[in-house]
Amino acid sequence: MNSRQQGFVQVGGLEKAQSAPLWRRAWSQLRRWWQLAEQRRQLAALSDAALKDIGLSRADAWQESERPFWDEPRND
């Protein structure tokens, strides 16, 4: 190790989203929450026939549409 580099730790592998400015990450999250809320409103407005086509019951649609906007599905 070079003596000029002592005391420094290289931090690598930061994801692009983590390296973005705080305001940009906050704006992106707000936009995501708005989109999620809009999708849930649209799901609740589907007809029973449309819900049947995608394999959901009215109860499933109601349950999903009642979730708060910040309750995001996990990406496991």
C-alpha positions as CSV (number, residue, x, y, z in Angstrom):
1,M,0.0,0.0,0.0
2,N,1.3,3.4,-0.9
3,S,2.0,5.7,2.2
4,R,-0.2,8.4,0.6
5,Q,-3.2,6.1,0.6
6,Q,-3.0,5.1,4.3
7,G,-6.2,5.7,6.1
8,F,-8.4,5.5,3.0
9,V,-10.9,2.8,2.3
10,Q,-12.0,2.2,-1.2
11,V,-15.7,1.8,-1.4
12,G,-16.8,0.0,-4.6
13,G,-19.8,-1.6,-6.0
14,L,-22.3,1.1,-5.1
15,E,-25.5,0.8,-7.1
16,K,-26.4,3.6,-9.4
17,A,-29.5,4.4,-7.4
18,Q,-27.5,4.7,-4.2
19,S,-25.0,7.1,-5.8
20,A,-27.7,9.4,-7.0
21,P,-28.3,12.7,-5.1
22,L,-30.7,12.4,-2.2
23,W,-33.3,14.7,-3.9
24,R,-33.3,12.5,-7.0
25,R,-33.8,9.3,-4.9
26,A,-36.6,11.0,-2.9
27,W,-38.3,12.2,-6.1
28,S,-38.0,8.7,-7.6
29,Q,-39.6,7.1,-4.5
30,L,-42.4,9.6,-4.5
31,R,-43.1,8.9,-8.2
32,R,-43.0,5.1,-7.5
33,W,-45.5,5.5,-4.7
34,W,-47.8,7.6,-6.9
35,Q,-47.6,4.9,-9.7
36,L,-48.4,2.2,-7.2
37,A,-51.4,4.0,-5.8
38,E,-52.6,4.6,-9.4
39,Q,-52.2,0.9,-10.3
40,R,-54.2,-0.1,-7.2
41,R,-57.0,2.4,-8.1
42,Q,-57.1,0.9,-11.6
43,L,-57.2,-2.6,-10.3
44,A,-60.1,-1.8,-8.0
45,A,-62.0,-0.3,-11.0
46,L,-61.7,-3.5,-13.1
47,S,-64.8,-5.4,-13.9
48,D,-65.4,-8.9,-12.5
49,A,-64.9,-10.4,-16.0
50,A,-61.5,-8.6,-16.3
51,L,-60.5,-9.7,-12.9
52,K,-61.4,-13.3,-13.8
53,D,-59.3,-13.0,-16.9
54,I,-56.2,-12.2,-14.8
55,G,-57.0,-14.8,-12.2
56,L,-58.1,-12.5,-9.3
57,S,-61.3,-12.4,-7.4
58,R,-63.1,-9.2,-6.4
59,A,-61.8,-9.9,-2.8
60,D,-58.2,-10.1,-4.0
61,A,-58.6,-6.8,-5.9
62,W,-60.2,-5.1,-2.9
63,Q,-57.5,-6.4,-0.6
64,E,-54.7,-5.1,-2.8
65,S,-56.4,-1.8,-3.5
66,E,-56.8,-1.2,0.3
67,R,-53.0,-1.5,0.9
68,P,-51.3,1.9,1.7
69,F,-49.3,3.5,-1.1
70,W,-46.0,3.0,0.8
71,D,-46.6,-0.8,1.2
72,E,-44.6,-1.9,-1.8
73,P,-44.4,-5.5,-3.1
74,R,-41.0,-7.0,-2.4
75,N,-38.7,-7.9,-5.2
76,D,-37.3,-11.2,-3.9
